[in-house]
Amino acid sequence: MRKAIAFTFGAVLGGILGGLAALLLTPYSGKELRSTIRKQVDDIQIEIKEASQNKRAELEAQLEVLIEQKEAK
């Protein structure tokens, strides 16, 4: 019983101290952090869209070459 109480106390105390440390050590406020994350996500989405468009164009060009080769036979 004592071990369970000690464990529970330690877990609660650790949670409180961890939350407090997180609040004190974050470099941005919540609003700034959300804004930064949103901007990074938007940038990544743009990069993924551009990469997929480039890859699609590349694959379509390869497909055209293969079709032309098959028709030439």
PDB file of N, CA, C and O in Angstrom:
ATOM      1  N   MET A   1       0.824  -1.186   0.000  1.00  0.00           N
ATOM      2  CA  MET A   1       0.000   0.000   0.000  1.00  0.00           C
ATOM      3  C   MET A   1       0.872   1.255   0.000  1.00  0.00           C
ATOM      4  O   MET A   1       0.576   2.229  -0.693  1.00  0.00           O
ATOM      5  N   ARG A   2       1.946   1.220   0.782  1.00  0.00           N
ATOM      6  CA  ARG A   2       2.835   2.358   0.855  1.00  0.00           C
ATOM      7  C   ARG A   2       3.501   2.631  -0.483  1.00  0.00           C
ATOM      8  O   ARG A   2       3.678   3.787  -0.866  1.00  0.00           O
ATOM      9  N   LYS A   3       3.873   1.572  -1.196  1.00  0.00           N
ATOM     10  CA  LYS A   3       4.528   1.732  -2.488  1.00  0.00           C
ATOM     11  C   LYS A   3       3.579   2.367  -3.503  1.00  0.00           C
ATOM     12  O   LYS A   3       3.998   3.200  -4.308  1.00  0.00           O
ATOM     13  N   ALA A   4       2.330   1.986  -3.468  1.00  0.00           N
ATOM     14  CA  ALA A   4       1.347   2.546  -4.391  1.00  0.00           C
ATOM     15  C   ALA A   4       1.140   4.031  -4.120  1.00  0.00           C
ATOM     16  O   ALA A   4       1.038   4.826  -5.055  1.00  0.00           O
ATOM     17  N   ILE A   5       1.078   4.405  -2.857  1.00  0.00           N
ATOM     18  CA  ILE A   5       0.903   5.817  -2.494  1.00  0.00           C
ATOM     19  C   ILE A   5       2.141   6.610  -2.905  1.00  0.00           C
ATOM     20  O   ILE A   5       2.027   7.708  -3.451  1.00  0.00           O
ATOM     21  N   ALA A   6       3.309   6.060  -2.645  1.00  0.00           N
ATOM     22  CA  ALA A   6       4.553   6.740  -3.006  1.00  0.00           C
ATOM     23  C   ALA A   6       4.645   6.901  -4.520  1.00  0.00           C
ATOM     24  O   ALA A   6       5.040   7.957  -5.015  1.00  0.00           O
ATOM     25  N   PHE A   7       4.277   5.848  -5.253  1.00  0.00           N
ATOM     26  CA  PHE A   7       4.306   5.935  -6.715  1.00  0.00           C
ATOM     27  C   PHE A   7       3.332   6.993  -7.222  1.00  0.00           C
ATOM     28  O   PHE A   7       3.686   7.799  -8.082  1.00  0.00           O
ATOM     29  N   THR A   8       2.120   6.996  -6.701  1.00  0.00           N
ATOM     30  CA  THR A   8       1.105   7.961  -7.118  1.00  0.00           C
ATOM     31  C   THR A   8       1.559   9.385  -6.811  1.00  0.00           C
ATOM     32  O   THR A   8       1.410  10.281  -7.641  1.00  0.00           O
ATOM     33  N   PHE A   9       2.107   9.587  -5.632  1.00  0.00           N
ATOM     34  CA  PHE A   9       2.606  10.907  -5.257  1.00  0.00           C
ATOM     35  C   PHE A   9       3.729  11.335  -6.202  1.00  0.00           C
ATOM     36  O   PHE A   9       3.756  12.480  -6.653  1.00  0.00           O
ATOM     37  N   GLY A  10       4.641  10.434  -6.499  1.00  0.00           N
ATOM     38  CA  GLY A  10       5.750  10.747  -7.400  1.00  0.00           C
ATOM     39  C   GLY A  10       5.269  11.056  -8.806  1.00  0.00           C
ATOM     40  O   GLY A  10       5.780  11.968  -9.455  1.00  0.00           O
ATOM     41  N   ALA A  11       4.282  10.296  -9.280  1.00  0.00           N
ATOM     42  CA  ALA A  11       3.752  10.531 -10.621  1.00  0.00           C
ATOM     43  C   ALA A  11       3.051  11.883 -10.701  1.00  0.00           C
ATOM     44  O   ALA A  11       3.230  12.618 -11.672  1.00  0.00           O
ATOM     45  N   VAL A  12       2.255  12.215  -9.687  1.00  0.00           N
ATOM     46  CA  VAL A  12       1.555  13.504  -9.666  1.00  0.00           C
ATOM     47  C   VAL A  12       2.561  14.644  -9.567  1.00  0.00           C
ATOM     48  O   VAL A  12       2.459  15.627 -10.301  1.00  0.00           O
ATOM     49  N   LEU A  13       3.519  14.519  -8.677  1.00  0.00           N
ATOM     50  CA  LEU A  13       4.538  15.558  -8.511  1.00  0.00           C
ATOM     51  C   LEU A  13       5.354  15.709  -9.796  1.00  0.00           C
ATOM     52  O   LEU A  13       5.650  16.830 -10.209  1.00  0.00           O
ATOM     53  N   GLY A  14       5.715  14.609 -10.421  1.00  0.00           N
ATOM     54  CA  GLY A  14       6.462  14.662 -11.683  1.00  0.00           C
ATOM     55  C   GLY A  14       5.658  15.322 -12.786  1.00  0.00           C
ATOM     56  O   GLY A  14       6.200  16.094 -13.577  1.00  0.00           O
ATOM     57  N   GLY A  15       4.373  15.026 -12.844  1.00  0.00           N
ATOM     58  CA  GLY A  15       3.508  15.655 -13.835  1.00  0.00           C
ATOM     59  C   GLY A  15       3.404  17.159 -13.627  1.00  0.00           C
ATOM     60  O   GLY A  15       3.458  17.936 -14.580  1.00  0.00           O
ATOM     61  N   ILE A  16       3.256  17.552 -12.384  1.00  0.00           N
ATOM     62  CA  ILE A  16       3.160  18.989 -12.077  1.00  0.00           C
ATOM     63  C   ILE A  16       4.463  19.692 -12.416  1.00  0.00           C
ATOM     64  O   ILE A  16       4.449  20.742 -13.058  1.00  0.00           O
ATOM     65  N   LEU A  17       5.587  19.131 -11.995  1.00  0.00           N
ATOM     66  CA  LEU A  17       6.882  19.748 -12.269  1.00  0.00           C
ATOM     67  C   LEU A  17       7.190  19.755 -13.770  1.00  0.00           C
ATOM     68  O   LEU A  17       7.748  20.726 -14.281  1.00  0.00           O
ATOM     69  N   GLY A  18       6.836  18.696 -14.469  1.00  0.00           N
ATOM     70  CA  GLY A  18       7.049  18.651 -15.915  1.00  0.00           C
ATOM     71  C   GLY A  18       6.216  19.687 -16.641  1.00  0.00           C
ATOM     72  O   GLY A  18       6.705  20.346 -17.558  1.00  0.00           O
ATOM     73  N   GLY A  19       4.962  19.838 -16.239  1.00  0.00           N
ATOM     74  CA  GLY A  19       4.099  20.854 -16.844  1.00  0.00           C
ATOM     75  C   GLY A  19       4.606  22.257 -16.567  1.00  0.00           C
ATOM     76  O   GLY A  19       4.593  23.114 -17.450  1.00  0.00           O
ATOM     77  N   LEU A  20       5.047  22.489 -15.357  1.00  0.00           N
ATOM     78  CA  LEU A  20       5.585  23.795 -14.997  1.00  0.00           C
ATOM     79  C   LEU A  20       6.855  24.095 -15.791  1.00  0.00           C
ATOM     80  O   LEU A  20       7.033  25.209 -16.283  1.00  0.00           O
ATOM     81  N   ALA A  21       7.729  23.113 -15.915  1.00  0.00           N
ATOM     82  CA  ALA A  21       8.959  23.305 -16.693  1.00  0.00           C
ATOM     83  C   ALA A  21       8.628  23.594 -18.156  1.00  0.00           C
ATOM     84  O   ALA A  21       9.258  24.450 -18.778  1.00  0.00           O
ATOM     85  N   ALA A  22       7.657  22.894 -18.699  1.00  0.00           N
ATOM     86  CA  ALA A  22       7.266  23.119 -20.088  1.00  0.00           C
ATOM     87  C   ALA A  22       6.731  24.538 -20.270  1.00  0.00           C
ATOM     88  O   ALA A  22       7.046  25.194 -21.263  1.00  0.00           O
ATOM     89  N   LEU A  23       5.938  25.009 -19.335  1.00  0.00           N
ATOM     90  CA  LEU A  23       5.399  26.368 -19.431  1.00  0.00           C
ATOM     91  C   LEU A  23       6.492  27.428 -19.324  1.00  0.00           C
ATOM     92  O   LEU A  23       6.456  28.443 -20.021  1.00  0.00           O
ATOM     93  N   LEU A  24       7.453  27.185 -18.454  1.00  0.00           N
ATOM     94  CA  LEU A  24       8.497  28.184 -18.235  1.00  0.00           C
ATOM     95  C   LEU A  24       9.577  28.171 -19.312  1.00  0.00           C
ATOM     96  O   LEU A  24      10.204  29.201 -19.562  1.00  0.00           O
ATOM     97  N   LEU A  25       9.805  27.042 -19.945  1.00  0.00           N
ATOM     98  CA  LEU A  25      10.932  26.923 -20.863  1.00  0.00           C
ATOM     99  C   LEU A  25      10.557  27.014 -22.337  1.00  0.00           C
ATOM    100  O   LEU A  25      11.440  26.955 -23.193  1.00  0.00           O
ATOM    101  N   THR A  26       9.280  27.156 -22.655  1.00  0.00           N
ATOM    102  CA  THR A  26       8.899  27.262 -24.063  1.00  0.00           C
ATOM    103  C   THR A  26       9.358  28.610 -24.603  1.00  0.00           C
ATOM    104  O   THR A  26       9.213  29.635 -23.937  1.00  0.00           O
ATOM    105  N   PRO A  27       9.921  28.604 -25.833  1.00  0.00           N
ATOM    106  CA  PRO A  27      10.449  29.844 -26.383  1.00  0.00           C
ATOM    107  C   PRO A  27       9.369  30.784 -26.927  1.00  0.00           C
ATOM    108  O   PRO A  27       9.649  31.961 -27.152  1.00  0.00           O
ATOM    109  N   TYR A  28       8.157  30.301 -27.141  1.00  0.00           N
ATOM    110  CA  TYR A  28       7.084  31.104 -27.711  1.00  0.00           C
ATOM    111  C   TYR A  28       5.840  31.003 -26.841  1.00  0.00           C
ATOM    112  O   TYR A  28       5.675  30.068 -26.056  1.00  0.00           O
ATOM    113  N   SER A  29       4.979  31.985 -27.002  1.00  0.00           N
ATOM    114  CA  SER A  29       3.665  31.879 -26.361  1.00  0.00           C
ATOM    115  C   SER A  29       2.837  30.888 -27.165  1.00  0.00           C
ATOM    116  O   SER A  29       3.247  30.483 -28.253  1.00  0.00           O
ATOM    117  N   GLY A  30       1.704  30.501 -26.658  1.00  0.00           N
ATOM    118  CA  GLY A  30       0.853  29.538 -27.350  1.00  0.00           C
ATOM    119  C   GLY A  30       0.425  30.025 -28.719  1.00  0.00           C
ATOM    120  O   GLY A  30       0.440  29.260 -29.683  1.00  0.00           O
ATOM    121  N   LYS A  31       0.046  31.285 -28.815  1.00  0.00           N
ATOM    122  CA  LYS A  31      -0.412  31.854 -30.083  1.00  0.00           C
ATOM    123  C   LYS A  31       0.735  31.882 -31.098  1.00  0.00           C
ATOM    124  O   LYS A  31       0.547  31.535 -32.264  1.00  0.00           O
ATOM    125  N   GLU A  32       1.919  32.297 -30.650  1.00  0.00           N
ATOM    126  CA  GLU A  32       3.085  32.342 -31.546  1.00  0.00           C
ATOM    127  C   GLU A  32       3.481  30.933 -31.998  1.00  0.00           C
ATOM    128  O   GLU A  32       3.829  30.721 -33.160  1.00  0.00           O
ATOM    129  N   LEU A  33       3.427  29.987 -31.080  1.00  0.00           N
ATOM    130  CA  LEU A  33       3.800  28.618 -31.414  1.00  0.00           C
ATOM    131  C   LEU A  33       2.832  28.022 -32.430  1.00  0.00           C
ATOM    132  O   LEU A  33       3.267  27.378 -33.385  1.00  0.00           O
ATOM    133  N   ARG A  34       1.538  28.222 -32.245  1.00  0.00           N
ATOM    134  CA  ARG A  34       0.549  27.726 -33.201  1.00  0.00           C
ATOM    135  C   ARG A  34       0.753  28.362 -34.570  1.00  0.00           C
ATOM    136  O   ARG A  34       0.633  27.696 -35.598  1.00  0.00           O
ATOM    137  N   SER A  35       1.062  29.654 -34.575  1.00  0.00           N
ATOM    138  CA  SER A  35       1.292  30.361 -35.830  1.00  0.00           C
ATOM    139  C   SER A  35       2.529  29.808 -36.544  1.00  0.00           C
ATOM    140  O   SER A  35       2.510  29.603 -37.757  1.00  0.00           O
ATOM    141  N   THR A  36       3.589  29.571 -35.797  1.00  0.00           N
ATOM    142  CA  THR A  36       4.821  29.023 -36.369  1.00  0.00           C
ATOM    143  C   THR A  36       4.583  27.630 -36.929  1.00  0.00           C
ATOM    144  O   THR A  36       5.025  27.319 -38.036  1.00  0.00           O
ATOM    145  N   ILE A  37       3.893  26.797 -36.176  1.00  0.00           N
ATOM    146  CA  ILE A  37       3.610  25.432 -36.634  1.00  0.00           C
ATOM    147  C   ILE A  37       2.739  25.465 -37.874  1.00  0.00           C
ATOM    148  O   ILE A  37       2.985  24.724 -38.825  1.00  0.00           O
ATOM    149  N   ARG A  38       1.715  26.323 -37.875  1.00  0.00           N
ATOM    150  CA  ARG A  38       0.817  26.433 -39.029  1.00  0.00           C
ATOM    151  C   ARG A  38       1.593  26.848 -40.283  1.00  0.00           C
ATOM    152  O   ARG A  38       1.356  26.310 -41.365  1.00  0.00           O
ATOM    153  N   LYS A  39       2.520  27.806 -40.139  1.00  0.00           N
ATOM    154  CA  LYS A  39       3.315  28.259 -41.275  1.00  0.00           C
ATOM    155  C   LYS A  39       4.205  27.127 -41.799  1.00  0.00           C
ATOM    156  O   LYS A  39       4.322  26.933 -43.009  1.00  0.00           O
ATOM    157  N   GLN A  40       4.821  26.390 -40.891  1.00  0.00           N
ATOM    158  CA  GLN A  40       5.673  25.282 -41.303  1.00  0.00           C
ATOM    159  C   GLN A  40       4.861  24.204 -42.005  1.00  0.00           C
ATOM    160  O   GLN A  40       5.321  23.643 -42.999  1.00  0.00           O
ATOM    161  N   VAL A  41       3.671  23.902 -41.515  1.00  0.00           N
ATOM    162  CA  VAL A  41       2.813  22.901 -42.148  1.00  0.00           C
ATOM    163  C   VAL A  41       2.406  23.368 -43.542  1.00  0.00           C
ATOM    164  O   VAL A  41       2.408  22.581 -44.489  1.00  0.00           O
ATOM    165  N   ASP A  42       2.056  24.653 -43.667  1.00  0.00           N
ATOM    166  CA  ASP A  42       1.696  25.196 -44.981  1.00  0.00           C
ATOM    167  C   ASP A  42       2.867  25.098 -45.956  1.00  0.00           C
ATOM    168  O   ASP A  42       2.683  24.735 -47.118  1.00  0.00           O
ATOM    169  N   ASP A  43       4.070  25.422 -45.483  1.00  0.00           N
ATOM    170  CA  ASP A  43       5.257  25.331 -46.336  1.00  0.00           C
ATOM    171  C   ASP A  43       5.503  23.892 -46.791  1.00  0.00           C
ATOM    172  O   ASP A  43       5.837  23.651 -47.951  1.00  0.00           O
ATOM    173  N   ILE A  44       5.339  22.950 -45.883  1.00  0.00           N
ATOM    174  CA  ILE A  44       5.540  21.539 -46.216  1.00  0.00           C
ATOM    175  C   ILE A  44       4.493  21.088 -47.229  1.00  0.00           C
ATOM    176  O   ILE A  44       4.814  20.358 -48.167  1.00  0.00           O
ATOM    177  N   GLN A  45       3.244  21.517 -47.049  1.00  0.00           N
ATOM    178  CA  GLN A  45       2.193  21.145 -47.999  1.00  0.00           C
ATOM    179  C   GLN A  45       2.503  21.687 -49.394  1.00  0.00           C
ATOM    180  O   GLN A  45       2.279  21.000 -50.391  1.00  0.00           O
ATOM    181  N   ILE A  46       3.011  22.906 -49.467  1.00  0.00           N
ATOM    182  CA  ILE A  46       3.373  23.488 -50.765  1.00  0.00           C
ATOM    183  C   ILE A  46       4.500  22.686 -51.404  1.00  0.00           C
ATOM    184  O   ILE A  46       4.452  22.391 -52.598  1.00  0.00           O
ATOM    185  N   GLU A  47       5.519  22.329 -50.612  1.00  0.00           N
ATOM    186  CA  GLU A  47       6.634  21.539 -51.130  1.00  0.00           C
ATOM    187  C   GLU A  47       6.159  20.181 -51.631  1.00  0.00           C
ATOM    188  O   GLU A  47       6.600  19.721 -52.685  1.00  0.00           O
ATOM    189  N   ILE A  48       5.272  19.541 -50.894  1.00  0.00           N
ATOM    190  CA  ILE A  48       4.755  18.228 -51.304  1.00  0.00           C
ATOM    191  C   ILE A  48       3.963  18.356 -52.593  1.00  0.00           C
ATOM    192  O   ILE A  48       4.088  17.512 -53.480  1.00  0.00           O
ATOM    193  N   LYS A  49       3.154  19.393 -52.711  1.00  0.00           N
ATOM    194  CA  LYS A  49       2.365  19.594 -53.919  1.00  0.00           C
ATOM    195  C   LYS A  49       3.272  19.815 -55.127  1.00  0.00           C
ATOM    196  O   LYS A  49       3.043  19.240 -56.191  1.00  0.00           O
ATOM    197  N   GLU A  50       4.301  20.649 -54.962  1.00  0.00           N
ATOM    198  CA  GLU A  50       5.237  20.901 -56.060  1.00  0.00           C
ATOM    199  C   GLU A  50       5.983  19.627 -56.445  1.00  0.00           C
ATOM    200  O   GLU A  50       6.152  19.338 -57.630  1.00  0.00           O
ATOM    201  N   ALA A  51       6.430  18.865 -55.448  1.00  0.00           N
ATOM    202  CA  ALA A  51       7.158  17.629 -55.726  1.00  0.00           C
ATOM    203  C   ALA A  51       6.265  16.623 -56.454  1.00  0.00           C
ATOM    204  O   ALA A  51       6.716  15.937 -57.371  1.00  0.00           O
ATOM    205  N   SER A  52       5.005  16.539 -56.046  1.00  0.00           N
ATOM    206  CA  SER A  52       4.101  15.589 -56.702  1.00  0.00           C
ATOM    207  C   SER A  52       3.813  16.020 -58.138  1.00  0.00           C
ATOM    208  O   SER A  52       3.716  15.177 -59.029  1.00  0.00           O
ATOM    209  N   GLN A  53       3.678  17.321 -58.367  1.00  0.00           N
ATOM    210  CA  GLN A  53       3.453  17.804 -59.723  1.00  0.00           C
ATOM    211  C   GLN A  53       4.667  17.527 -60.610  1.00  0.00           C
ATOM    212  O   GLN A  53       4.521  17.124 -61.764  1.00  0.00           O
ATOM    213  N   ASN A  54       5.864  17.745 -60.064  1.00  0.00           N
ATOM    214  CA  ASN A  54       7.087  17.469 -60.824  1.00  0.00           C
ATOM    215  C   ASN A  54       7.210  15.985 -61.146  1.00  0.00           C
ATOM    216  O   ASN A  54       7.560  15.616 -62.268  1.00  0.00           O
ATOM    217  N   LYS A  55       6.928  15.143 -60.174  1.00  0.00           N
ATOM    218  CA  LYS A  55       7.029  13.702 -60.378  1.00  0.00           C
ATOM    219  C   LYS A  55       5.993  13.239 -61.393  1.00  0.00           C
ATOM    220  O   LYS A  55       6.284  12.385 -62.230  1.00  0.00           O
ATOM    221  N   ARG A  56       4.792  13.792 -61.325  1.00  0.00           N
ATOM    222  CA  ARG A  56       3.748  13.426 -62.279  1.00  0.00           C
ATOM    223  C   ARG A  56       4.169  13.780 -63.696  1.00  0.00           C
ATOM    224  O   ARG A  56       3.992  12.985 -64.619  1.00  0.00           O
ATOM    225  N   ALA A  57       4.732  14.982 -63.870  1.00  0.00           N
ATOM    226  CA  ALA A  57       5.192  15.406 -65.200  1.00  0.00           C
ATOM    227  C   ALA A  57       6.306  14.476 -65.693  1.00  0.00           C
ATOM    228  O   ALA A  57       6.339  14.108 -66.867  1.00  0.00           O
ATOM    229  N   GLU A  58       7.199  14.107 -64.806  1.00  0.00           N
ATOM    230  CA  GLU A  58       8.291  13.190 -65.167  1.00  0.00           C
ATOM    231  C   GLU A  58       7.741  11.828 -65.590  1.00  0.00           C
ATOM    232  O   GLU A  58       8.173  11.270 -66.599  1.00  0.00           O
ATOM    233  N   LEU A  59       6.802  11.297 -64.831  1.00  0.00           N
ATOM    234  CA  LEU A  59       6.225   9.987 -65.149  1.00  0.00           C
ATOM    235  C   LEU A  59       5.413  10.032 -66.443  1.00  0.00           C
ATOM    236  O   LEU A  59       5.431   9.080 -67.224  1.00  0.00           O
ATOM    237  N   GLU A  60       4.704  11.137 -66.669  1.00  0.00           N
ATOM    238  CA  GLU A  60       3.951  11.262 -67.913  1.00  0.00           C
ATOM    239  C   GLU A  60       4.898  11.307 -69.119  1.00  0.00           C
ATOM    240  O   GLU A  60       4.596  10.735 -70.167  1.00  0.00           O
ATOM    241  N   ALA A  61       6.035  11.983 -68.970  1.00  0.00           N
ATOM    242  CA  ALA A  61       7.019  12.026 -70.053  1.00  0.00           C
ATOM    243  C   ALA A  61       7.583  10.633 -70.314  1.00  0.00           C
ATOM    244  O   ALA A  61       7.758  10.239 -71.467  1.00  0.00           O
ATOM    245  N   GLN A  62       7.864   9.895 -69.259  1.00  0.00           N
ATOM    246  CA  GLN A  62       8.369   8.526 -69.425  1.00  0.00           C
ATOM    247  C   GLN A  62       7.309   7.651 -70.087  1.00  0.00           C
ATOM    248  O   GLN A  62       7.638   6.812 -70.925  1.00  0.00           O
ATOM    249  N   LEU A  63       6.064   7.834 -69.728  1.00  0.00           N
ATOM    250  CA  LEU A  63       4.982   7.061 -70.328  1.00  0.00           C
ATOM    251  C   LEU A  63       4.877   7.363 -71.820  1.00  0.00           C
ATOM    252  O   LEU A  63       4.694   6.450 -72.625  1.00  0.00           O
ATOM    253  N   GLU A  64       4.989   8.618 -72.187  1.00  0.00           N
ATOM    254  CA  GLU A  64       4.949   8.994 -73.603  1.00  0.00           C
ATOM    255  C   GLU A  64       6.072   8.311 -74.379  1.00  0.00           C
ATOM    256  O   GLU A  64       5.851   7.823 -75.487  1.00  0.00           O
ATOM    257  N   VAL A  65       7.262   8.272 -73.809  1.00  0.00           N
ATOM    258  CA  VAL A  65       8.393   7.619 -74.468  1.00  0.00           C
ATOM    259  C   VAL A  65       8.091   6.134 -74.646  1.00  0.00           C
ATOM    260  O   VAL A  65       8.333   5.581 -75.719  1.00  0.00           O
ATOM    261  N   LEU A  66       7.575   5.495 -73.630  1.00  0.00           N
ATOM    262  CA  LEU A  66       7.260   4.073 -73.718  1.00  0.00           C
ATOM    263  C   LEU A  66       6.175   3.803 -74.759  1.00  0.00           C
ATOM    264  O   LEU A  66       6.254   2.822 -75.498  1.00  0.00           O
ATOM    265  N   ILE A  67       5.171   4.662 -74.819  1.00  0.00           N
ATOM    266  CA  ILE A  67       4.097   4.500 -75.808  1.00  0.00           C
ATOM    267  C   ILE A  67       4.665   4.650 -77.218  1.00  0.00           C
ATOM    268  O   ILE A  67       4.329   3.881 -78.119  1.00  0.00           O
ATOM    269  N   GLU A  68       5.532   5.653 -77.398  1.00  0.00           N
ATOM    270  CA  GLU A  68       6.148   5.867 -78.708  1.00  0.00           C
ATOM    271  C   GLU A  68       7.013   4.670 -79.098  1.00  0.00           C
ATOM    272  O   GLU A  68       7.012   4.264 -80.261  1.00  0.00           O
ATOM    273  N   GLN A  69       7.741   4.105 -78.155  1.00  0.00           N
ATOM    274  CA  GLN A  69       8.586   2.943 -78.438  1.00  0.00           C
ATOM    275  C   GLN A  69       7.721   1.752 -78.821  1.00  0.00           C
ATOM    276  O   GLN A  69       8.073   1.005 -79.735  1.00  0.00           O
ATOM    277  N   LYS A  70       6.624   1.567 -78.155  1.00  0.00           N
ATOM    278  CA  LYS A  70       5.750   0.434 -78.448  1.00  0.00           C
ATOM    279  C   LYS A  70       5.112   0.604 -79.824  1.00  0.00           C
ATOM    280  O   LYS A  70       4.995  -0.363 -80.577  1.00  0.00           O
ATOM    281  N   GLU A  71       4.699   1.826 -80.157  1.00  0.00           N
ATOM    282  CA  GLU A  71       4.079   2.072 -81.461  1.00  0.00           C
ATOM    283  C   GLU A  71       5.092   1.937 -82.595  1.00  0.00           C
ATOM    284  O   GLU A  71       4.722   1.589 -83.716  1.00  0.00           O
ATOM    285  N   ALA A  72       6.362   2.209 -82.314  1.00  0.00           N
ATOM    286  CA  ALA A  72       7.401   2.110 -83.336  1.00  0.00           C
ATOM    287  C   ALA A  72       7.689   0.648 -83.690  1.00  0.00           C
ATOM    288  O   ALA A  72       8.194   0.371 -84.778  1.00  0.00           O
ATOM    289  N   LYS A  73       7.385  -0.266 -82.813  1.00  0.00           N
ATOM    290  CA  LYS A  73       7.665  -1.690 -83.069  1.00  0.00           C
ATOM    291  C   LYS A  73       6.678  -2.221 -83.990  1.00  0.00           C
ATOM    292  O   LYS A  73       6.730  -3.401 -84.338  1.00  0.00           O
TER     293      LYS A  73
END
